[in-house]
Amino acid sequence: MHSLLHARSVLKAAGLTLALCLSPGLVAADQHLPGEGVTVTPARATWDTGWFLAAVYSQLLEELGYELDRPTTLDNPPFYQSVAQGDVDFWVNGWFPLHNTYRPTFEQGAELIGYVAQGGALQGYLVDKKTADEHGITGLEDFKDPEVAALFDSDGNGKAELVACPPGWGCELVITHQLEAYGLNDTVEPVKASYSASMADALGRYQEGGAIFFYTWTPNWTVGLLEPGKDVVWITVDEASLPEDQKAFEDDTVVENVVGCTEDPCNLGWPANDIRPVVNSAFAAENPAATKLFEVVRIPVDDIFAQNARMFDGEDSAEEIRGHAEEWIAAHRDQVDSWLDQARQAAVSGM
């Protein structure tokens, strides 16, 4: 009886092996779409310059077989809480060290995986070059002078209007800290309304010959339309001052060869940031293909600049942004296929 059962087992195993050998298409399909049957809930930031990134990653995940929900648009605090709790699975709009204040939530179940763009995201303050040259404005501390502040005051309250960041953005916390640290609260008024709308107003004033003062980051359409060194200049700080959770990066705010800076090297007052995917830890553990994709994908800063400029020119609907992502993927097909192959291999290795 034992021998008969053993023989049946051997025959069953042999039959299974033969079936697999005769059905290579089935096995290949499973390996080709490791995300099949898995629904992913992405998030994206409230700053629309990061929506292109979300669209690219979402489409790549779809090529791996994942089903993507419509992205949830979130400010920083609710996103970091949501990704740690598993209410959303990821976003690719993490800015570090700017978002270090949210790192404690990682202990609840989130992690950084890979880089969208490494070390290429600059931040700082700019003024129009004409006003800077005429009045010798080179640094942020110059705005302590009421006469300088008055040049950028359009509502008559005696304070320079600084296009700043809306509440809920990491940069809003740093700007608030720096205005206090540099003694500028009496002469500078941060405008915290919609960033795109505020910058559009500033651009209009500049085109009419007015003075403008604004915070920006790269990649961003602002420094595409207002060219540093020609239209605007980056201004410096005498000494960096950052919030407590970023103090360790105060020595990293000096950058050499910044085009359009009033000094070289240029102390922007902000460290260069990495743009990084932030992923729910449970999702990452259960989806090795997606995790590998997050690890290997990179999007050049210049490509993000170019897409942001198209958005500013009016190509800003959900369909158009998805189209931009499709075009970028098609233009980088060989590299994309390499990333997808690595992701599929990771799924096989993880089984």
C-alpha positions in Angstrom: 0.0 0.0 0.0 2.8 2.4 0.9 4.6 1.7 -2.4 1.4 2.4 -4.3 0.9 5.7 -2.6 4.5 6.6 -3.3 4.1 5.8 -6.9 1.0 7.9 -7.2 2.8 10.8 -5.6 5.7 10.5 -8.0 3.3 10.4 -10.9 1.4 13.4 -9.6 4.5 15.4 -9.2 5.7 14.4 -12.7 2.3 15.4 -14.1 2.5 18.8 -12.4 6.0 19.4 -13.7 4.9 18.4 -17.2 1.9 20.7 -17.0 4.1 23.6 -16.1 6.5 22.8 -18.9 3.6 22.7 -21.3 2.2 26.0 -20.0 5.1 28.5 -20.1 2.7 31.3 -21.0 0.8 31.0 -17.8 4.0 31.1 -15.7 5.4 34.0 -17.7 2.1 35.9 -17.3 2.2 35.5 -13.6 5.8 36.8 -13.5 5.0 39.6 -15.9 2.2 40.9 -13.8 3.3 40.4 -10.2 0.9 43.0 -8.9 -2.2 41.4 -10.5 -5.1 41.3 -8.0 -3.6 44.0 -5.7 -5.3 47.4 -5.4 -3.0 50.3 -4.5 -4.1 53.6 -2.9 -1.6 56.3 -3.8 -1.4 59.8 -2.4 0.0 63.0 -3.9 1.0 66.4 -2.4 -1.1 69.5 -2.6 1.7 71.2 -4.6 0.9 70.4 -8.2 4.5 70.4 -9.3 4.7 66.9 -7.8 1.6 65.5 -9.6 3.6 64.4 -12.7 5.8 62.2 -10.5 2.8 60.6 -9.0 1.4 59.9 -12.5 4.7 58.3 -13.7 5.0 55.9 -10.7 1.3 55.0 -10.9 1.6 54.1 -14.6 4.7 52.0 -13.9 2.9 50.1 -11.1 0.0 49.5 -13.6 2.5 47.9 -16.0 3.3 45.5 -13.2 -0.4 44.5 -13.0 -1.4 46.6 -9.9 -4.7 48.4 -9.9 -4.3 52.0 -8.9 -7.0 54.0 -7.1 -7.3 57.6 -8.0 -4.6 59.5 -6.0 -5.7 61.2 -2.7 -4.4 64.8 -2.5 -3.1 65.5 1.0 -1.1 68.1 2.9 2.0 66.8 4.7 0.6 66.1 8.3 -2.4 64.0 7.1 -0.3 62.2 4.5 2.3 61.0 7.0 -0.3 59.9 9.4 -2.3 58.1 6.7 0.7 56.3 5.2 1.8 55.1 8.6 -1.6 53.8 9.4 -2.0 52.1 6.0 -4.9 54.4 4.8 -2.8 55.2 1.8 0.1 53.1 0.4 2.6 55.6 -0.8 3.5 59.0 -2.3 6.6 60.1 -4.2 6.5 63.7 -2.9 8.7 63.2 0.2 11.2 66.1 0.6 14.1 65.3 3.0 15.4 66.8 5.2 12.6 69.3 4.9 10.0 66.7 6.0 12.1 65.5 8.9 9.5 66.8 11.3 7.3 63.9 10.2 9.9 61.2 10.8 8.4 60.1 14.2 5.3 58.8 12.3 7.6 56.3 10.5 7.8 54.3 13.7 4.1 53.6 13.3 4.6 51.9 9.9 6.2 53.9 7.1 9.6 54.1 5.5 11.7 55.8 2.8 12.4 53.7 -0.2 14.6 54.9 -3.1 14.9 58.4 -4.6 12.9 60.3 -7.3 15.7 62.9 -7.5 18.7 62.9 -5.2 20.2 66.2 -4.0 18.9 68.3 -6.8 16.0 70.1 -5.1 17.1 73.6 -4.1 15.1 76.1 -2.0 15.5 79.7 -1.1 14.4 83.3 -1.5 14.5 85.4 -4.6 13.9 89.0 -5.6 13.6 90.6 -9.1 17.1 91.4 -10.4 16.2 95.0 -11.3 15.3 95.9 -7.7 18.1 94.0 -6.2 20.7 95.7 -8.4 19.3 99.2 -7.9 19.1 98.9 -4.1 22.0 96.6 -3.4 19.9 93.8 -2.1 22.0 90.7 -1.7 20.7 88.9 1.4 17.6 88.1 3.4 18.8 90.3 6.3 18.6 93.3 4.1 14.8 93.1 4.6 15.3 94.3 8.2 15.7 97.8 6.7 12.1 99.4 6.5 13.2 101.2 3.3 14.0 97.9 1.6 10.8 96.3 2.9 8.7 99.2 1.5 9.9 98.5 -2.0 7.9 95.2 -1.9 4.9 96.5 -0.1 1.8 96.8 -2.3 -0.9 97.2 0.4 0.7 100.1 2.4 1.2 98.3 5.7 4.9 98.9 5.7 5.8 95.2 5.3 7.4 93.4 2.3 5.1 90.8 0.9 6.9 87.5 0.6 5.2 84.8 -1.5 5.6 82.0 1.0 4.0 78.5 1.6 0.5 77.5 2.6 -0.1 76.0 6.0 0.5 72.2 5.9 3.6 72.5 3.7 7.0 71.8 5.3 8.4 75.0 3.9 5.8 77.0 5.8 7.3 75.8 9.1 10.9 76.8 8.0 9.9 80.2 6.7 8.0 80.9 10.0 11.2 79.9 11.9 13.5 82.0 9.7 11.5 85.2 9.9 11.6 84.9 13.6 15.3 83.9 13.8 16.4 86.7 11.5 14.3 89.4 13.2 12.1 90.0 10.1 8.5 89.8 11.5 8.2 93.5 11.8 9.2 94.1 8.1 8.2 91.0 6.2 4.7 89.6 5.7 4.5 86.0 4.4 1.7 85.4 2.0 0.3 81.9 2.7 -2.5 81.7 0.2 -2.4 79.2 -2.7 1.1 79.2 -3.9 0.3 79.0 -7.6 -2.1 81.9 -7.4 0.2 84.0 -5.3 3.1 83.4 -7.7 0.8 84.2 -10.7 0.1 87.6 -9.0 3.8 88.1 -8.4 4.6 87.3 -12.0 2.0 89.8 -13.1 3.5 92.5 -10.9 7.0 91.7 -12.3 5.7 92.0 -15.9 4.3 95.4 -15.1 7.6 96.6 -13.7 7.0 96.0 -10.0 9.3 94.5 -7.4 8.7 90.9 -6.2 10.0 88.8 -3.3 9.3 85.1 -3.1 10.3 81.7 -1.9 10.6 78.9 -4.3 12.0 75.4 -4.8 13.5 73.5 -7.7 12.2 71.8 -9.8 9.4 74.4 -10.2 8.0 76.4 -13.1 8.8 79.6 -11.3 12.5 79.5 -12.2 11.7 78.6 -15.7 9.6 81.7 -16.3 11.7 83.9 -14.0 15.2 83.0 -14.9 17.8 83.4 -12.2 20.6 85.8 -13.2 18.4 87.4 -15.8 15.0 88.1 -14.3 15.6 87.3 -10.6 18.4 86.6 -8.2 18.8 84.1 -5.3 19.6 86.0 -2.1 21.7 84.6 0.7 21.7 84.4 4.5 24.6 85.4 6.7 24.3 82.2 8.7 21.8 79.3 8.3 19.1 78.9 10.9 16.8 75.9 10.7 14.1 74.3 12.9 15.3 71.9 15.6 14.5 68.8 13.5 16.8 70.1 10.7 19.6 71.6 12.8 22.1 68.9 11.7 21.8 70.2 8.1 22.7 73.8 8.7 26.2 73.2 7.4 24.7 71.9 4.1 23.0 75.2 3.1 26.0 76.5 1.2 26.0 75.5 -2.5 28.6 76.3 -5.1 27.9 77.5 -8.6 24.2 78.5 -8.1 23.2 80.3 -11.2 21.8 83.7 -10.4 22.9 83.9 -6.8 24.2 87.1 -5.4 27.3 85.3 -4.0 29.3 82.2 -4.8 29.3 80.0 -2.9 25.7 80.7 -2.1 24.3 80.3 1.3 20.7 79.7 0.5 19.7 79.1 4.1 18.1 75.8 3.1 19.9 72.5 2.4 19.5 70.8 -0.9 16.7 68.1 -0.6 16.2 64.6 -1.9 12.8 63.9 -3.3 11.8 60.4 -2.1 9.0 57.8 -2.1 7.4 57.3 1.3 5.8 53.9 1.6 3.6 52.0 4.1 5.9 49.3 5.6 3.3 46.5 5.4 2.6 47.3 1.7 6.3 47.3 1.0 6.8 43.9 2.7 3.9 42.3 0.9 4.8 43.7 -2.5 8.5 43.2 -3.4 7.9 44.2 -7.0 6.6 47.6 -6.0 9.3 48.0 -3.5 12.0 47.3 -6.0 10.4 49.8 -8.4 10.5 52.5 -5.8 14.2 51.6 -5.2 15.3 51.9 -8.8 13.2 54.6 -10.6 14.8 58.1 -11.1 13.3 61.1 -12.8 15.8 63.8 -13.9 15.2 67.2 -12.4 15.3 68.8 -15.9 12.4 66.6 -17.0 10.4 67.7 -14.0 11.1 71.3 -14.9 10.0 70.8 -18.5 6.7 69.2 -17.4 6.0 71.9 -14.8 6.4 74.5 -17.5 3.8 72.7 -19.6 1.4 72.7 -16.7 1.9 76.5 -16.2 1.1 77.0 -19.9 -2.3 75.5 -19.4 -1.7 71.7 -19.8 -2.8 71.0 -16.2 -5.9 68.8 -16.4 -5.7 65.2 -15.0 -5.8 63.8 -18.5 -3.0 66.1 -19.7 -0.8 65.3 -16.7 -1.4 61.6 -17.3 -0.5 62.2 -21.0 2.8 63.9 -19.9 3.6 60.8 -17.9 2.8 58.5 -20.8 5.1 60.5 -23.1 7.9 60.5 -20.6 7.6 56.7 -20.2 7.6 56.2 -23.9 10.6 58.4 -24.4 12.6 56.4 -21.8 11.2 53.0 -22.7 14.5 51.1 -22.6 15.3 52.4 -19.1 11.7 51.8 -17.9 11.8 48.2 -19.2 15.0 47.7 -17.2 13.3 49.0 -14.0 10.2 46.8 -14.6 12.4 43.7 -15.2 14.2 44.3 -11.9 10.8 44.6 -10.2 9.5 41.4 -11.7 12.7 39.6 -10.7 12.3 40.9 -7.2 8.8 39.4 -7.1 10.1 36.0 -8.2 12.9 36.1 -5.7 10.5 37.1 -2.9 8.2 34.1 -3.4 
